[in-house]
Amino acid sequence: MAANIVEGSGAESAREFARFLDMSIKSASETEYHLLSARDRQSLPDHMWQQLSGETVEIRRMTYAYRKRLLELQA
């Protein structure tokens, strides 16, 4: 997630940066799936899954809001 944001921060336009933020949002969804899968395989304790999953969802929400605001400012 972070690598996509860092890579996109060097973009030439807000629209291009927004595309990298979109990739970061998708990576957050992928991360959430991997956490759920780890919990289901009992590789990750439930309490740890709840914490990490919650943090991942919050990061996704913040990234989405940032992307939305970036595109609004461009319009």
Backbone hydrogen bonds, N-H to C=O, Kabsch-Sander energy under -0.5 kcal/mol:
donor,donor_aa,acceptor,acceptor_aa,energy
5,I,1,M,-1.6
6,V,2,A,-2.8
7,E,3,A,-2.6
8,G,4,N,-2.4
9,S,5,I,-1.5
10,G,7,E,-1.1
11,A,8,G,-2.3
17,F,13,S,-2.2
18,A,14,A,-2.6
19,R,15,R,-1.4
20,F,16,E,-1.4
21,L,17,F,-2.1
22,D,18,A,-2.2
23,M,19,R,-1.7
24,S,20,F,-2.0
25,I,21,L,-2.2
26,K,22,D,-2.1
27,S,23,M,-2.2
28,A,24,S,-1.9
29,S,25,I,-1.7
30,E,26,K,-2.1
31,T,27,S,-2.6
32,E,28,A,-2.4
33,Y,29,S,-1.9
34,H,30,E,-2.3
35,L,31,T,-2.4
36,L,32,E,-2.2
37,S,33,Y,-2.8
38,A,34,H,-2.4
39,R,35,L,-2.2
40,D,36,L,-2.7
41,R,37,S,-1.8
42,Q,39,R,-1.6
43,S,38,A,-3.0
44,L,38,A,-1.1
49,W,45,P,-2.5
50,Q,46,D,-2.7
51,Q,47,H,-1.7
52,L,48,M,-2.8
53,S,49,W,-3.0
54,G,50,Q,-2.1
55,E,51,Q,-2.2
56,T,52,L,-2.3
57,V,53,S,-2.5
58,E,54,G,-2.1
59,I,55,E,-2.4
60,R,56,T,-2.3
61,R,57,V,-2.4
62,M,58,E,-2.4
63,T,59,I,-2.5
64,Y,60,R,-2.5
65,A,61,R,-2.4
66,Y,62,M,-2.3
67,R,63,T,-2.6
68,K,64,Y,-2.7
69,R,65,A,-2.4
70,L,66,Y,-2.6
71,L,67,R,-2.2
72,E,68,K,-2.0
73,L,69,R,-2.4
74,Q,70,L,-1.3
75,A,71,L,-1.4
